[in-house]
């Protein structure tokens, strides 16, 4: 499974709210969604997006940069925080 799809599922299992920022044109494509399909579709509609992750109460967790034009890598960067480090250690670096 592609790393960004794994991260979407991981965050949604924790009831997180997901927003997709368009890094090419600017602006949110979708905000505070808990729909796997909607978030996936918005990310895949662009080459370069940021996935913003918030707790269900709206508190900010972190952001990942997703570049779909990279052949080997989809997630090019992410906020260093306990939540994303835990995901990365379980799913990204293995």
Buried (B, 14 or more C-beta within 10 A) or exposed (E): EBBBBBBBEBBBEEEBBBBBBBBEEEEBBBEEBEEBEBBBEBBBEBEBBBBBBBBEEEEEBBBBBBBBEEEEEBBEEBBEBEBBBEBBEEBBEE
